[in-house]
Amino acid sequence: ESQTVKTACDDLLSYFAGRPDIVIKPQTSGPKKAIHFAWQGRDIFAFIANRNWLLWYFRIPGVSIGAFTFDAVINAFPESDFTKRKDPNIREITLKISGPSTARKVLEFVHHHPKVS
């Protein structure tokens, strides 16, 4: 893992650790290590750590419960893309976070979606 990816990961985890309305849920699937972030009992964000980036997910439950819209995500992150799933009911948006500057942009978006109560 590169130092910039580690720093981005630390920044994300530090922010979410300070959000009492968000539950951090580490998960593993084989060699992949993922972190999910739940709001109101639903996993609305997640990331998978890779060697050169974090693959960030804006998950469909976030849209379902009104935390954000996919249009807002695409407008904030034009470099993001929908996952390649055939079923539109399980589509998600992914974004590669390769360093702290992109992590900060994600955190700015997250801070406003959902609003801190």
C-alpha positions as CSV (number, residue, x, y, z in Angstrom):
1,E,0.0,0.0,0.0
2,S,1.3,3.4,-0.8
3,Q,1.6,6.1,1.9
4,T,-0.9,8.3,0.1
5,V,-3.5,5.6,0.1
6,K,-2.8,4.9,3.8
7,T,-3.2,8.6,4.6
8,A,-6.5,8.7,2.7
9,C,-7.7,5.6,4.5
10,D,-6.7,7.1,7.9
11,D,-8.5,10.4,7.0
12,L,-11.7,8.6,6.1
13,L,-11.7,6.4,9.1
14,S,-10.9,9.3,11.5
15,Y,-13.8,11.3,10.1
16,F,-16.4,8.5,10.4
17,A,-15.2,7.5,13.9
18,G,-16.3,11.0,14.9
19,R,-19.8,10.7,13.4
20,P,-22.1,9.2,16.1
21,D,-24.8,8.7,13.5
22,I,-22.6,6.4,11.3
23,V,-21.6,2.8,12.2
24,I,-18.3,1.6,10.8
25,K,-18.6,-2.1,9.8
26,P,-15.3,-3.8,8.7
27,Q,-15.9,-6.8,6.4
28,T,-13.7,-9.3,4.5
29,S,-14.4,-11.3,1.5
30,G,-11.5,-13.6,0.7
31,P,-8.4,-11.5,0.3
32,K,-10.4,-8.3,0.0
33,K,-10.9,-6.1,3.0
34,A,-13.8,-3.8,2.9
35,I,-15.2,-1.2,5.3
36,H,-18.9,-0.3,5.2
37,F,-20.5,2.7,6.7
38,A,-24.1,2.5,7.9
39,W,-26.6,5.3,8.5
40,Q,-30.0,4.5,9.9
41,G,-29.1,0.8,9.8
42,R,-28.3,0.8,6.1
43,D,-24.9,0.5,4.4
44,I,-24.8,3.7,2.4
45,F,-21.0,4.0,1.7
46,A,-18.2,1.5,1.5
47,F,-14.6,1.1,0.3
48,I,-12.3,-1.7,-0.6
49,A,-8.6,-1.2,0.0
50,N,-6.3,-1.9,-2.9
51,R,-2.6,-1.4,-3.2
52,N,-2.8,1.9,-5.2
53,W,-6.2,3.2,-4.3
54,L,-9.4,2.8,-2.3
55,L,-12.4,1.9,-4.3
56,W,-15.1,4.0,-2.8
57,Y,-18.8,3.0,-3.2
58,F,-21.8,5.2,-3.0
59,R,-24.4,2.4,-2.4
60,I,-28.0,2.2,-3.5
61,P,-29.4,2.1,0.1
62,G,-28.1,5.7,0.4
63,V,-30.4,6.7,-2.5
64,S,-33.3,4.5,-1.1
65,I,-33.3,6.3,2.3
66,G,-32.7,9.8,0.9
67,A,-29.1,10.3,2.1
68,F,-28.0,11.4,-1.4
69,T,-28.9,11.0,-5.1
70,F,-26.9,9.4,-7.8
71,D,-27.2,12.7,-9.7
72,A,-25.6,14.6,-6.8
73,V,-22.7,12.0,-6.8
74,I,-22.1,12.2,-10.5
75,N,-22.2,16.1,-10.4
76,A,-19.7,16.1,-7.5
77,F,-17.4,13.4,-9.0
78,P,-17.6,13.4,-12.8
79,E,-14.7,10.8,-12.7
80,S,-16.9,8.3,-10.9
81,D,-18.8,5.6,-12.7
82,F,-21.7,3.2,-12.2
83,T,-20.9,-0.4,-11.5
84,K,-21.4,-2.7,-14.4
85,R,-24.4,-4.6,-13.0
86,K,-27.3,-5.5,-15.3
87,D,-29.9,-5.1,-12.6
88,P,-30.5,-1.3,-12.1
89,N,-31.8,-2.0,-8.6
90,I,-28.4,-3.0,-7.3
91,R,-26.3,-0.4,-9.2
92,E,-23.8,1.6,-7.3
93,I,-21.3,4.3,-8.1
94,T,-17.6,3.8,-7.6
95,L,-14.8,6.2,-7.3
96,K,-11.1,5.6,-7.0
97,I,-9.4,7.4,-4.1
98,S,-5.7,7.5,-4.7
99,G,-4.7,10.0,-2.1
100,P,-5.8,12.5,0.6
101,S,-7.1,15.2,-1.8
102,T,-9.7,12.9,-3.3
103,A,-10.5,11.6,0.2
104,R,-11.1,15.2,1.3
105,K,-13.5,15.8,-1.6
106,V,-15.4,12.6,-0.6
107,L,-15.6,13.7,3.0
108,E,-16.9,17.1,2.0
109,F,-19.7,15.4,0.1
110,V,-20.4,12.9,2.9
111,H,-20.5,15.7,5.4
112,H,-23.6,17.0,3.6
113,H,-25.1,13.7,2.6
114,P,-26.8,12.9,5.0
115,K,-26.8,16.0,7.1
116,V,-25.3,15.7,10.5
117,S,-28.2,15.7,13.0
